[in-house]
């Protein structure tokens, strides 16, 4: 879905930027197209990859590698106001949300964590 949106937006941005004699409304439209395109690219990068060594969390702009030795707990968090999410609590007390991870994946993450501690 995001790639489709990006494939539509990129040609629109390039097309609108090629015009020199555009009024103020078109300039605003161009700025919005650029902003939406950048948001699509950043949002499309968000994800989580877990392996035997740790978790790699990509929040869109920044990617962070978290070794299992610093993960204290993997937990699913449910809220009345928002969709369920998966978080890790680190040994320093900080909490990181894992993007694009379902609450159904928590047992697999806990298994990877247990294997790393053996």
Biopython code that builds the backbone (N, CA, C, O; Angstrom):
import numpy as np
from Bio.PDB.StructureBuilder import StructureBuilder

atoms = [
    (1, "UNK", "N", (0.824, -1.192, 0.000)),
    (1, "UNK", "CA", (0.000, 0.000, 0.000)),
    (1, "UNK", "C", (0.872, 1.261, 0.000)),
    (1, "UNK", "O", (0.622, 2.198, -0.758)),
    (2, "UNK", "N", (1.892, 1.273, 0.854)),
    (2, "UNK", "CA", (2.763, 2.450, 0.936)),
    (2, "UNK", "C", (3.559, 2.616, -0.347)),
    (2, "UNK", "O", (3.763, 3.738, -0.811)),
    (3, "UNK", "N", (4.009, 1.515, -0.921)),
    (3, "UNK", "CA", (4.776, 1.622, -2.164)),
    (3, "UNK", "C", (3.902, 2.138, -3.292)),
    (3, "UNK", "O", (4.363, 2.903, -4.140)),
    (4, "UNK", "N", (2.637, 1.721, -3.306)),
    (4, "UNK", "CA", (1.723, 2.203, -4.330)),
    (4, "UNK", "C", (1.523, 3.704, -4.185)),
    (4, "UNK", "O", (1.553, 4.439, -5.172)),
    (5, "UNK", "N", (1.320, 4.157, -2.952)),
    (5, "UNK", "CA", (1.167, 5.593, -2.705)),
    (5, "UNK", "C", (2.400, 6.362, -3.130)),
    (5, "UNK", "O", (2.302, 7.453, -3.691)),
    (6, "UNK", "N", (3.555, 5.790, -2.862)),
    (6, "UNK", "CA", (4.812, 6.435, -3.238)),
    (6, "UNK", "C", (4.955, 6.492, -4.756)),
    (6, "UNK", "O", (5.413, 7.496, -5.302)),
    (7, "UNK", "N", (4.567, 5.426, -5.431)),
    (7, "UNK", "CA", (4.650, 5.411, -6.895)),
    (7, "UNK", "C", (3.715, 6.437, -7.530)),
    (7, "UNK", "O", (3.991, 6.933, -8.622)),
    (8, "UNK", "N", (2.625, 6.755, -6.861)),
    (8, "UNK", "CA", (1.717, 7.782, -7.362)),
    (8, "UNK", "C", (2.241, 9.174, -7.033)),
    (8, "UNK", "O", (2.183, 10.075, -7.870)),
    (9, "UNK", "N", (2.750, 9.353, -5.826)),
    (9, "UNK", "CA", (3.178, 10.676, -5.372)),
    (9, "UNK", "C", (4.444, 11.184, -6.046)),
    (9, "UNK", "O", (4.535, 12.364, -6.382)),
    (10, "UNK", "N", (5.407, 10.321, -6.243)),
    (10, "UNK", "CA", (6.673, 10.777, -6.831)),
    (10, "UNK", "C", (6.500, 11.409, -8.210)),
    (10, "UNK", "O", (7.043, 12.490, -8.438)),
    (11, "UNK", "N", (5.776, 10.792, -9.135)),
    (11, "UNK", "CA", (5.573, 11.471, -10.431)),
    (11, "UNK", "C", (4.816, 12.797, -10.288)),
    (11, "UNK", "O", (5.091, 13.747, -11.021)),
    (12, "UNK", "N", (3.862, 12.866, -9.347)),
    (12, "UNK", "CA", (3.140, 14.122, -9.130)),
    (12, "UNK", "C", (4.072, 15.226, -8.642)),
    (12, "UNK", "O", (3.975, 16.372, -9.081)),
    (13, "UNK", "N", (4.960, 14.874, -7.744)),
    (13, "UNK", "CA", (5.911, 15.861, -7.230)),
    (13, "UNK", "C", (6.819, 16.341, -8.353)),
    (13, "UNK", "O", (7.015, 17.544, -8.526)),
    (14, "UNK", "N", (7.368, 15.415, -9.106)),
    (14, "UNK", "CA", (8.254, 15.789, -10.208)),
    (14, "UNK", "C", (7.495, 16.640, -11.231)),
    (14, "UNK", "O", (8.028, 17.630, -11.732)),
    (15, "UNK", "N", (6.274, 16.263, -11.534)),
    (15, "UNK", "CA", (5.465, 17.004, -12.501)),
    (15, "UNK", "C", (5.184, 18.426, -12.031)),
    (15, "UNK", "O", (5.309, 19.367, -12.814)),
    (16, "UNK", "N", (4.803, 18.600, -10.748)),
    (16, "UNK", "CA", (4.480, 19.947, -10.265)),
    (16, "UNK", "C", (5.721, 20.816, -10.119)),
    (16, "UNK", "O", (5.630, 22.037, -10.246)),
    (17, "UNK", "N", (6.872, 20.216, -9.858)),
    (17, "UNK", "CA", (8.090, 21.007, -9.697)),
    (17, "UNK", "C", (8.657, 21.491, -11.031)),
    (17, "UNK", "O", (9.541, 22.347, -11.049)),
    (18, "UNK", "N", (8.167, 20.962, -12.127)),
    (18, "UNK", "CA", (8.688, 21.377, -13.436)),
    (18, "UNK", "C", (8.071, 22.677, -13.930)),
    (18, "UNK", "O", (8.582, 23.259, -14.887)),
    (19, "UNK", "N", (7.005, 23.149, -13.323)),
    (19, "UNK", "CA", (6.360, 24.388, -13.750)),
    (19, "UNK", "C", (6.986, 25.589, -13.053)),
    (19, "UNK", "O", (7.180, 25.576, -11.837)),
    (20, "UNK", "N", (7.301, 26.630, -13.827)),
    (20, "UNK", "CA", (7.881, 27.843, -13.265)),
    (20, "UNK", "C", (6.828, 28.896, -12.929)),
    (20, "UNK", "O", (6.992, 29.639, -11.962)),
    (21, "UNK", "N", (5.779, 28.971, -13.692)),
    (21, "UNK", "CA", (4.776, 30.021, -13.508)),
    (21, "UNK", "C", (3.557, 29.492, -12.737)),
    (21, "UNK", "O", (2.467, 29.350, -13.289)),
    (22, "UNK", "N", (3.771, 29.210, -11.468)),
    (22, "UNK", "CA", (2.705, 28.656, -10.637)),
    (22, "UNK", "C", (2.323, 29.667, -9.568)),
    (22, "UNK", "O", (3.179, 30.372, -9.034)),
    (23, "UNK", "N", (1.024, 29.734, -9.256)),
    (23, "UNK", "CA", (0.559, 30.678, -8.241)),
    (23, "UNK", "C", (0.733, 30.098, -6.835)),
    (23, "UNK", "O", (1.250, 28.994, -6.661)),
    (24, "UNK", "N", (0.290, 30.862, -5.842)),
    (24, "UNK", "CA", (0.479, 30.482, -4.447)),
    (24, "UNK", "C", (-0.187, 29.177, -4.057)),
    (24, "UNK", "O", (0.367, 28.407, -3.272)),
    (25, "UNK", "N", (-1.361, 28.922, -4.592)),
    (25, "UNK", "CA", (-2.074, 27.683, -4.255)),
    (25, "UNK", "C", (-1.288, 26.471, -4.741)),
    (25, "UNK", "O", (-1.195, 25.460, -4.045)),
    (26, "UNK", "N", (-0.731, 26.581, -5.922)),
    (26, "UNK", "CA", (0.055, 25.466, -6.444)),
    (26, "UNK", "C", (1.342, 25.268, -5.649)),
    (26, "UNK", "O", (1.804, 24.139, -5.487)),
    (27, "UNK", "N", (1.924, 26.363, -5.153)),
    (27, "UNK", "CA", (3.127, 26.238, -4.323)),
    (27, "UNK", "C", (2.811, 25.467, -3.034)),
    (27, "UNK", "O", (3.594, 24.629, -2.587)),
    (28, "UNK", "N", (1.646, 25.770, -2.449)),
    (28, "UNK", "CA", (1.219, 25.041, -1.249)),
    (28, "UNK", "C", (0.989, 23.575, -1.594)),
    (28, "UNK", "O", (1.390, 22.687, -0.842)),
    (29, "UNK", "N", (0.350, 23.322, -2.721)),
    (29, "UNK", "CA", (0.112, 21.941, -3.151)),
    (29, "UNK", "C", (1.436, 21.205, -3.367)),
    (29, "UNK", "O", (1.566, 20.032, -3.016)),
    (30, "UNK", "N", (2.414, 21.902, -3.947)),
    (30, "UNK", "CA", (3.730, 21.290, -4.140)),
    (30, "UNK", "C", (4.373, 20.944, -2.810)),
    (30, "UNK", "O", (4.923, 19.856, -2.639)),
    (31, "UNK", "N", (4.302, 21.873, -1.874)),
    (31, "UNK", "CA", (4.890, 21.623, -0.554)),
    (31, "UNK", "C", (4.219, 20.436, 0.123)),
    (31, "UNK", "O", (4.891, 19.606, 0.736)),
    (32, "UNK", "N", (2.903, 20.354, 0.015)),
    (32, "UNK", "CA", (2.186, 19.223, 0.604)),
    (32, "UNK", "C", (2.560, 17.911, -0.065)),
    (32, "UNK", "O", (2.729, 16.895, 0.610)),
    (33, "UNK", "N", (2.688, 17.922, -1.377)),
    (33, "UNK", "CA", (3.102, 16.709, -2.076)),
    (33, "UNK", "C", (4.490, 16.253, -1.644)),
    (33, "UNK", "O", (4.721, 15.060, -1.443)),
    (34, "UNK", "N", (5.396, 17.182, -1.504)),
    (34, "UNK", "CA", (6.749, 16.840, -1.049)),
    (34, "UNK", "C", (6.703, 16.287, 0.374)),
    (34, "UNK", "O", (7.354, 15.286, 0.672)),
    (35, "UNK", "N", (5.933, 16.936, 1.255)),
    (35, "UNK", "CA", (5.836, 16.485, 2.646)),
    (35, "UNK", "C", (5.231, 15.087, 2.741)),
    (35, "UNK", "O", (5.714, 14.247, 3.501)),
    (36, "UNK", "N", (4.191, 14.842, 1.981)),
    (36, "UNK", "CA", (3.553, 13.519, 2.009)),
    (36, "UNK", "C", (4.490, 12.458, 1.447)),
    (36, "UNK", "O", (4.538, 11.339, 1.956)),
    (37, "UNK", "N", (5.225, 12.800, 0.414)),
    (37, "UNK", "CA", (6.174, 11.851, -0.164)),
    (37, "UNK", "C", (7.276, 11.503, 0.832)),
    (37, "UNK", "O", (7.628, 10.333, 0.989)),
    (38, "UNK", "N", (7.810, 12.496, 1.489)),
    (38, "UNK", "CA", (8.843, 12.243, 2.501)),
    (38, "UNK", "C", (8.271, 11.391, 3.635)),
    (38, "UNK", "O", (8.935, 10.469, 4.108)),
    (39, "UNK", "N", (7.061, 11.687, 4.069)),
    (39, "UNK", "CA", (6.427, 10.898, 5.126)),
    (39, "UNK", "C", (6.234, 9.447, 4.688)),
    (39, "UNK", "O", (6.416, 8.528, 5.487)),
    (40, "UNK", "N", (5.871, 9.240, 3.441)),
    (40, "UNK", "CA", (5.710, 7.882, 2.922)),
    (40, "UNK", "C", (7.044, 7.123, 2.953)),
    (40, "UNK", "O", (7.088, 5.954, 3.338)),
    (41, "UNK", "N", (8.107, 7.781, 2.554)),
    (41, "UNK", "CA", (9.421, 7.139, 2.542)),
    (41, "UNK", "C", (9.856, 6.789, 3.964)),
    (41, "UNK", "O", (10.309, 5.674, 4.223)),
    (42, "UNK", "N", (9.717, 7.736, 4.872)),
    (42, "UNK", "CA", (10.123, 7.505, 6.260)),
    (42, "UNK", "C", (9.265, 6.421, 6.890)),
    (42, "UNK", "O", (9.792, 5.525, 7.548)),
    (43, "UNK", "N", (7.966, 6.485, 6.702)),
    (43, "UNK", "CA", (7.064, 5.502, 7.286)),
    (43, "UNK", "C", (7.287, 4.124, 6.679)),
    (43, "UNK", "O", (7.124, 3.113, 7.364)),
    (44, "UNK", "N", (7.645, 4.072, 5.441)),
    (44, "UNK", "CA", (7.901, 2.803, 4.776)),
    (44, "UNK", "C", (9.131, 2.088, 5.291)),
    (44, "UNK", "O", (9.264, 0.878, 5.108)),
    (45, "UNK", "N", (10.026, 2.809, 5.929)),
    (45, "UNK", "CA", (11.242, 2.210, 6.477)),
    (45, "UNK", "C", (11.022, 1.596, 7.853)),
    (45, "UNK", "O", (11.828, 0.774, 8.289)),
    (46, "UNK", "N", (9.961, 1.970, 8.542)),
    (46, "UNK", "CA", (9.745, 1.497, 9.906)),
    (46, "UNK", "C", (9.614, -0.018, 9.924)),
    (46, "UNK", "O", (8.933, -0.605, 9.083)),
    (47, "UNK", "N", (10.274, -0.645, 10.892)),
    (47, "UNK", "CA", (10.192, -2.092, 11.012)),
    (47, "UNK", "C", (11.088, -2.608, 12.117)),
    (47, "UNK", "O", (11.857, -1.858, 12.719)),
    (48, "UNK", "N", (10.977, -3.894, 12.371)),
    (48, "UNK", "CA", (11.754, -4.554, 13.417)),
    (48, "UNK", "C", (12.256, -5.879, 12.879)),
    (48, "UNK", "O", (11.515, -6.626, 12.240)),
    (49, "UNK", "N", (13.532, -6.165, 13.146)),
    (49, "UNK", "CA", (14.123, -7.442, 12.775)),
    (49, "UNK", "C", (14.767, -8.024, 14.023)),
    (49, "UNK", "O", (15.594, -7.377, 14.666)),
    (50, "UNK", "N", (14.379, -9.262, 14.362)),
    (50, "UNK", "CA", (14.941, -9.925, 15.548)),
    (50, "UNK", "C", (15.683, -11.171, 15.108)),
    (50, "UNK", "O", (15.240, -11.898, 14.218)),
    (51, "UNK", "N", (16.830, -11.407, 15.753)),
    (51, "UNK", "CA", (17.597, -12.616, 15.498)),
    (51, "UNK", "C", (18.216, -13.076, 16.813)),
    (51, "UNK", "O", (17.878, -12.555, 17.876)),
    (52, "UNK", "N", (19.123, -14.054, 16.742)),
    (52, "UNK", "CA", (19.723, -14.602, 17.965)),
    (52, "UNK", "C", (20.596, -13.599, 18.706)),
    (52, "UNK", "O", (20.829, -13.761, 19.903)),
    (53, "UNK", "N", (21.081, -12.570, 18.027)),
    (53, "UNK", "CA", (21.970, -11.591, 18.651)),
    (53, "UNK", "C", (21.234, -10.425, 19.289)),
    (53, "UNK", "O", (21.745, -9.824, 20.234)),
    (54, "UNK", "N", (20.041, -10.088, 18.795)),
    (54, "UNK", "CA", (19.320, -8.956, 19.345)),
    (54, "UNK", "C", (18.202, -8.502, 18.434)),
    (54, "UNK", "O", (17.740, -9.243, 17.567)),
    (55, "UNK", "N", (17.775, -7.270, 18.648)),
    (55, "UNK", "CA", (16.670, -6.695, 17.890)),
    (55, "UNK", "C", (17.174, -5.436, 17.190)),
    (55, "UNK", "O", (17.852, -4.602, 17.790)),
    (56, "UNK", "N", (16.833, -5.319, 15.921)),
    (56, "UNK", "CA", (17.143, -4.102, 15.175)),
    (56, "UNK", "C", (15.831, -3.353, 14.961)),
    (56, "UNK", "O", (14.924, -3.854, 14.295)),
    (57, "UNK", "N", (15.736, -2.163, 15.523)),
    (57, "UNK", "CA", (14.521, -1.364, 15.474)),
    (57, "UNK", "C", (14.756, -0.171, 14.562)),
    (57, "UNK", "O", (15.635, 0.654, 14.811)),
    (58, "UNK", "N", (13.958, -0.091, 13.504)),
    (58, "UNK", "CA", (14.033, 1.042, 12.592)),
    (58, "UNK", "C", (12.759, 1.853, 12.735)),
    (58, "UNK", "O", (11.674, 1.399, 12.372)),
    (59, "UNK", "N", (12.901, 3.053, 13.265)),
    (59, "UNK", "CA", (11.753, 3.912, 13.485)),
    (59, "UNK", "C", (11.434, 4.794, 12.306)),
    (59, "UNK", "O", (10.614, 5.703, 12.432)),
    (60, "UNK", "N", (12.038, 4.567, 11.187)),
    (60, "UNK", "CA", (11.783, 5.378, 10.010)),
    (60, "UNK", "C", (12.985, 6.210, 9.633)),
    (60, "UNK", "O", (13.413, 6.203, 8.479)),
    (61, "UNK", "N", (13.531, 6.924, 10.588)),
    (61, "UNK", "CA", (14.687, 7.775, 10.325)),
    (61, "UNK", "C", (15.951, 7.146, 10.896)),
    (61, "UNK", "O", (17.011, 7.182, 10.272)),
    (62, "UNK", "N", (15.831, 6.581, 12.068)),
    (62, "UNK", "CA", (16.993, 6.071, 12.785)),
    (62, "UNK", "C", (16.846, 4.567, 13.012)),
    (62, "UNK", "O", (15.762, 4.090, 13.345)),
    (63, "UNK", "N", (17.929, 3.828, 12.833)),
    (63, "UNK", "CA", (17.943, 2.400, 13.112)),
    (63, "UNK", "C", (18.831, 2.160, 14.325)),
    (63, "UNK", "O", (19.947, 2.672, 14.415)),
    (64, "UNK", "N", (18.310, 1.372, 15.249)),
    (64, "UNK", "CA", (19.053, 1.092, 16.482)),
    (64, "UNK", "C", (19.117, -0.412, 16.692)),
    (64, "UNK", "O", (18.112, -1.111, 16.561)),
    (65, "UNK", "N", (20.293, -0.900, 17.015)),
    (65, "UNK", "CA", (20.507, -2.320, 17.319)),
    (65, "UNK", "C", (20.525, -2.487, 18.826)),
    (65, "UNK", "O", (21.285, -1.810, 19.519)),
    (66, "UNK", "N", (19.690, -3.388, 19.342)),
    (66, "UNK", "CA", (19.593, -3.629, 20.781)),
    (66, "UNK", "C", (19.957, -5.092, 21.039)),
    (66, "UNK", "O", (19.215, -5.984, 20.629)),
    (67, "UNK", "N", (21.081, -5.358, 21.709)),
    (67, "UNK", "CA", (21.441, -6.746, 22.003)),
    (67, "UNK", "C", (20.519, -7.333, 23.074)),
    (67, "UNK", "O", (20.006, -6.613, 23.931)),
    (68, "UNK", "N", (20.318, -8.647, 23.012)),
    (68, "UNK", "CA", (19.432, -9.302, 23.974)),
    (68, "UNK", "C", (19.912, -9.137, 25.411)),
    (68, "UNK", "O", (19.104, -9.186, 26.338)),
    (69, "UNK", "N", (21.208, -8.943, 25.608)),
    (69, "UNK", "CA", (21.727, -8.788, 26.971)),
    (69, "UNK", "C", (21.201, -7.537, 27.654)),
    (69, "UNK", "O", (21.205, -7.455, 28.882)),
    (70, "UNK", "N", (20.747, -6.561, 26.873)),
    (70, "UNK", "CA", (20.211, -5.333, 27.459)),
    (70, "UNK", "C", (18.682, -5.318, 27.524)),
    (70, "UNK", "O", (18.089, -4.358, 28.015)),
    (71, "UNK", "N", (18.042, -6.390, 27.023)),
    (71, "UNK", "CA", (16.579, -6.468, 27.056)),
    (71, "UNK", "C", (16.161, -7.196, 28.328)),
    (71, "UNK", "O", (16.527, -8.350, 28.554)),
    (72, "UNK", "N", (15.395, -6.501, 29.145)),
    (72, "UNK", "CA", (14.914, -7.089, 30.394)),
    (72, "UNK", "C", (13.590, -7.822, 30.192)),
    (72, "UNK", "O", (13.367, -8.884, 30.773)),
    (73, "UNK", "N", (12.707, -7.244, 29.358)),
    (73, "UNK", "CA", (11.388, -7.834, 29.193)),
    (73, "UNK", "C", (10.821, -7.484, 27.819)),
    (73, "UNK", "O", (11.013, -6.380, 27.310)),
    (74, "UNK", "N", (10.120, -8.452, 27.237)),
    (74, "UNK", "CA", (9.346, -8.229, 26.017)),
    (74, "UNK", "C", (7.891, -8.339, 26.434)),
    (74, "UNK", "O", (7.494, -9.311, 27.077)),
    (75, "UNK", "N", (7.091, -7.334, 26.066)),
    (75, "UNK", "CA", (5.694, -7.368, 26.520)),
    (75, "UNK", "C", (4.749, -6.768, 25.488)),
    (75, "UNK", "O", (5.098, -5.874, 24.718)),
    (76, "UNK", "N", (3.531, -7.306, 25.515)),
    (76, "UNK", "CA", (2.446, -6.749, 24.708)),
    (76, "UNK", "C", (1.690, -5.770, 25.587)),
    (76, "UNK", "O", (1.411, -6.051, 26.752)),
    (77, "UNK", "N", (1.363, -4.625, 25.023)),
    (77, "UNK", "CA", (0.668, -3.580, 25.773)),
    (77, "UNK", "C", (-0.668, -3.302, 25.095)),
    (77, "UNK", "O", (-0.723, -2.969, 23.911)),
    (78, "UNK", "N", (-1.734, -3.443, 25.861)),
    (78, "UNK", "CA", (-3.072, -3.147, 25.345)),
    (78, "UNK", "C", (-3.558, -1.873, 25.980)),
    (78, "UNK", "O", (-3.286, -1.598, 27.149)),
    (79, "UNK", "N", (-4.277, -1.103, 25.205)),
    (79, "UNK", "CA", (-4.820, 0.167, 25.675)),
    (79, "UNK", "C", (-6.242, 0.322, 25.155)),
    (79, "UNK", "O", (-6.584, -0.154, 24.073)),
    (80, "UNK", "N", (-7.047, 0.989, 25.940)),
    (80, "UNK", "CA", (-8.419, 1.261, 25.522)),
    (80, "UNK", "C", (-8.453, 2.255, 24.364)),
    (80, "UNK", "O", (-9.397, 2.266, 23.574)),
    (81, "UNK", "N", (-7.426, 3.084, 24.269)),
    (81, "UNK", "CA", (-7.453, 4.204, 23.330)),
    (81, "UNK", "C", (-6.657, 3.996, 22.061)),
    (81, "UNK", "O", (-6.829, 4.745, 21.100)),
    (82, "UNK", "N", (-5.785, 2.991, 22.032)),
    (82, "UNK", "CA", (-4.973, 2.791, 20.835)),
    (82, "UNK", "C", (-4.796, 1.309, 20.547)),
    (82, "UNK", "O", (-5.137, 0.460, 21.370)),
    (83, "UNK", "N", (-4.263, 1.010, 19.376)),
    (83, "UNK", "CA", (-4.035, -0.376, 18.981)),
    (83, "UNK", "C", (-3.014, -1.026, 19.903)),
    (83, "UNK", "O", (-2.155, -0.342, 20.459)),
    (84, "UNK", "N", (-3.104, -2.355, 20.072)),
    (84, "UNK", "CA", (-2.088, -3.033, 20.892)),
    (84, "UNK", "C", (-0.710, -2.874, 20.260)),
    (84, "UNK", "O", (-0.572, -2.790, 19.040)),
    (85, "UNK", "N", (0.300, -2.835, 21.115)),
    (85, "UNK", "CA", (1.672, -2.694, 20.620)),
    (85, "UNK", "C", (2.595, -3.595, 21.419)),
    (85, "UNK", "O", (2.233, -4.094, 22.484)),
    (86, "UNK", "N", (3.772, -3.791, 20.897)),
    (86, "UNK", "CA", (4.785, -4.608, 21.563)),
    (86, "UNK", "C", (5.930, -3.694, 21.951)),
    (86, "UNK", "O", (6.403, -2.885, 21.154)),
    (87, "UNK", "N", (6.366, -3.841, 23.202)),
    (87, "UNK", "CA", (7.461, -3.024, 23.728)),
    (87, "UNK", "C", (8.528, -3.922, 24.323)),
    (87, "UNK", "O", (8.275, -5.062, 24.711)),
    (88, "UNK", "N", (9.735, -3.365, 24.380)),
    (88, "UNK", "CA", (10.805, -4.007, 25.146)),
    (88, "UNK", "C", (11.229, -3.034, 26.235)),
    (88, "UNK", "O", (11.358, -1.832, 26.003)),
    (89, "UNK", "N", (11.443, -3.576, 27.422)),
    (89, "UNK", "CA", (11.983, -2.761, 28.512)),
    (89, "UNK", "C", (13.444, -3.155, 28.652)),
    (89, "UNK", "O", (13.781, -4.335, 28.748)),
    (90, "UNK", "N", (14.302, -2.148, 28.661)),
    (90, "UNK", "CA", (15.745, -2.387, 28.715)),
    (90, "UNK", "C", (16.246, -2.360, 30.146)),
    (90, "UNK", "O", (15.556, -1.900, 31.055)),
    (91, "UNK", "N", (17.442, -2.853, 30.327)),
    (91, "UNK", "CA", (18.010, -2.930, 31.677)),
    (91, "UNK", "C", (18.247, -1.559, 32.290)),
    (91, "UNK", "O", (18.335, -1.449, 33.513)),
    (92, "UNK", "N", (18.353, -0.516, 31.486)),
    (92, "UNK", "CA", (18.529, 0.835, 32.025)),
    (92, "UNK", "C", (17.190, 1.488, 32.392)),
    (92, "UNK", "O", (17.159, 2.639, 32.829)),
    (93, "UNK", "N", (16.074, 0.744, 32.210)),
    (93, "UNK", "CA", (14.762, 1.261, 32.576)),
    (93, "UNK", "C", (13.998, 1.895, 31.431)),
    (93, "UNK", "O", (12.810, 2.183, 31.578)),
    (94, "UNK", "N", (14.634, 2.121, 30.304)),
    (94, "UNK", "CA", (13.945, 2.744, 29.170)),
    (94, "UNK", "C", (13.069, 1.709, 28.457)),
    (94, "UNK", "O", (13.266, 0.501, 28.590)),
    (95, "UNK", "N", (12.106, 2.216, 27.705)),
    (95, "UNK", "CA", (11.163, 1.371, 26.982)),
    (95, "UNK", "C", (11.191, 1.757, 25.510)),
    (95, "UNK", "O", (11.178, 2.940, 25.170)),
    (96, "UNK", "N", (11.229, 0.762, 24.646)),
    (96, "UNK", "CA", (11.205, 0.984, 23.203)),
    (96, "UNK", "C", (10.007, 0.247, 22.611)),
    (96, "UNK", "O", (9.775, -0.924, 22.914)),
    (97, "UNK", "N", (9.255, 0.937, 21.771)),
    (97, "UNK", "CA", (8.162, 0.295, 21.046)),
    (97, "UNK", "C", (8.739, -0.337, 19.789)),
    (97, "UNK", "O", (9.567, 0.265, 19.105)),
    (98, "UNK", "N", (8.297, -1.554, 19.488)),
    (98, "UNK", "CA", (8.770, -2.261, 18.305)),
    (98, "UNK", "C", (7.778, -2.042, 17.164)),
    (98, "UNK", "O", (6.680, -2.598, 17.191)),
    (99, "UNK", "N", (8.148, -1.241, 16.163)),
    (99, "UNK", "CA", (7.221, -0.990, 15.059)),
    (99, "UNK", "C", (7.001, -2.240, 14.213)),
    (99, "UNK", "O", (7.912, -3.045, 14.020)),
    (100, "UNK", "N", (5.787, -2.386, 13.717)),
    (100, "UNK", "CA", (5.420, -3.468, 12.804)),
    (100, "UNK", "C", (5.523, -4.850, 13.430)),
    (100, "UNK", "O", (5.741, -5.834, 12.723)),
    (101, "UNK", "N", (5.371, -4.938, 14.741)),
    (101, "UNK", "CA", (5.390, -6.220, 15.431)),
    (101, "UNK", "C", (4.017, -6.443, 16.040)),
    (101, "UNK", "O", (3.483, -5.579, 16.735)),
    (102, "UNK", "N", (3.454, -7.609, 15.771)),
    (102, "UNK", "CA", (2.140, -7.962, 16.288)),
    (102, "UNK", "C", (2.274, -8.564, 17.684)),
    (102, "UNK", "O", (3.317, -9.111, 18.042)),
    (103, "UNK", "N", (1.209, -8.453, 18.456)),
    (103, "UNK", "CA", (1.227, -9.067, 19.794)),
    (103, "UNK", "C", (1.333, -10.587, 19.686)),
    (103, "UNK", "O", (1.746, -11.242, 20.644)),
    (104, "UNK", "N", (0.970, -11.155, 18.547)),
    (104, "UNK", "CA", (1.120, -12.600, 18.331)),
    (104, "UNK", "C", (2.589, -13.014, 18.236)),
    (104, "UNK", "O", (2.913, -14.192, 18.390)),
    (105, "UNK", "N", (3.472, -12.056, 17.985)),
    (105, "UNK", "CA", (4.902, -12.350, 17.838)),
    (105, "UNK", "C", (5.655, -12.369, 19.169)),
    (105, "UNK", "O", (6.830, -12.735, 19.201)),
    (106, "UNK", "N", (5.008, -11.987, 20.251)),
    (106, "UNK", "CA", (5.680, -11.898, 21.550)),
    (106, "UNK", "C", (6.288, -13.239, 21.971)),
    (106, "UNK", "O", (7.437, -13.249, 22.414)),
    (107, "UNK", "N", (5.574, -14.384, 21.857)),
    (107, "UNK", "CA", (6.210, -15.655, 22.253)),
    (107, "UNK", "C", (7.491, -15.962, 21.480)),
    (107, "UNK", "O", (8.445, -16.487, 22.054)),
    (108, "UNK", "N", (7.524, -15.641, 20.186)),
    (108, "UNK", "CA", (8.742, -15.882, 19.403)),
    (108, "UNK", "C", (9.882, -14.993, 19.873)),
    (108, "UNK", "O", (11.029, -15.435, 19.938)),
    (109, "UNK", "N", (9.573, -13.734, 20.202)),
    (109, "UNK", "CA", (10.610, -12.831, 20.707)),
    (109, "UNK", "C", (11.121, -13.309, 22.065)),
    (109, "UNK", "O", (12.321, -13.252, 22.333)),
    (110, "UNK", "N", (10.216, -13.777, 22.917)),
    (110, "UNK", "CA", (10.631, -14.292, 24.222)),
    (110, "UNK", "C", (11.501, -15.538, 24.067)),
    (110, "UNK", "O", (12.436, -15.745, 24.841)),
    (111, "UNK", "N", (11.197, -16.361, 23.074)),
    (111, "UNK", "CA", (12.004, -17.549, 22.806)),
    (111, "UNK", "C", (13.413, -17.153, 22.345)),
    (111, "UNK", "O", (14.401, -17.734, 22.792)),
    (112, "UNK", "N", (13.498, -16.174, 21.459)),
    (112, "UNK", "CA", (14.817, -15.685, 21.029)),
    (112, "UNK", "C", (15.602, -15.117, 22.204)),
    (112, "UNK", "O", (16.806, -15.345, 22.324)),
    (113, "UNK", "N", (14.919, -14.382, 23.063)),
    (113, "UNK", "CA", (15.578, -13.811, 24.235)),
    (113, "UNK", "C", (16.089, -14.922, 25.159)),
    (113, "UNK", "O", (17.212, -14.837, 25.655)),
    (114, "UNK", "N", (15.288, -15.950, 25.393)),
    (114, "UNK", "CA", (15.692, -17.051, 26.264)),
    (114, "UNK", "C", (16.877, -17.811, 25.678)),
    (114, "UNK", "O", (17.787, -18.205, 26.407)),
    (115, "UNK", "N", (16.866, -18.017, 24.360)),
    (115, "UNK", "CA", (18.001, -18.688, 23.716)),
    (115, "UNK", "C", (19.279, -17.895, 23.846)),
    (115, "UNK", "O", (20.356, -18.464, 24.025)),
    (116, "UNK", "N", (19.164, -16.564, 23.757)),
    (116, "UNK", "CA", (20.355, -15.717, 23.844)),
    (116, "UNK", "C", (20.937, -15.731, 25.253)),
    (116, "UNK", "O", (22.140, -15.544, 25.432)),
    (117, "UNK", "N", (20.091, -15.952, 26.250)),
    (117, "UNK", "CA", (20.572, -15.948, 27.647)),
    (117, "UNK", "C", (21.186, -17.278, 28.057)),
    (117, "UNK", "O", (21.839, -17.361, 29.096)),
    (118, "UNK", "N", (20.984, -18.326, 27.250)),
    (118, "UNK", "CA", (21.541, -19.630, 27.591)),
    (118, "UNK", "C", (23.033, -19.701, 27.368)),
    (118, "UNK", "O", (23.645, -20.742, 27.612)),
]
sb = StructureBuilder()
sb.init_structure("model")
sb.init_model(0)
sb.init_chain("A")
sb.init_seg("    ")
for serial, (resi, resn, name, xyz) in enumerate(atoms, 1):
    if name == "N":
        sb.init_residue(resn, " ", resi, " ")
    sb.init_atom(name, np.array(xyz, "f"), 0.0, 1.0, " ", f" {name:<3s}", serial, name[0])
structure = sb.get_structure()
